Amino acid sequence: MAHNGTATGAHLLLGLGGSLDVFAGVVQRAPEIFRKLVWSGLPSAHVSAGSAV
């Protein structure tokens, strides 16, 4: 998106990533215990909002 976003002419780009796979039923969500760990303040592999991917 960072590389080709301006070429699309779109004003908003949304990266859905693996969310579409979960929604389509291709993969299962992580167990609830792991999902809660991310929100409890443990470090995660998520990219910060200011980073260009």
Residue, then its C-alpha position, 0 to 999 in steps of 0.5 A: m500500500a505504501h508503494n502503490g497507494t497513490a497510483t490507485g487514486a483512493h483517498l483511504l486504503l485499508g489493510l485487512g491482512g488475515s482478517l479476510d481469511v478468518f472471515a472466509g473460514v479459511v483459517q481459525r482465529a487464535p485461541e482466546i487466551f492468546r488474543k487476550l495476551v495482546w491486549s494485556g500489554l504484552p509486546s506483540a509483533h504488530v506494526s505501529a500506526g506510524s510505520a510504513v509497511 
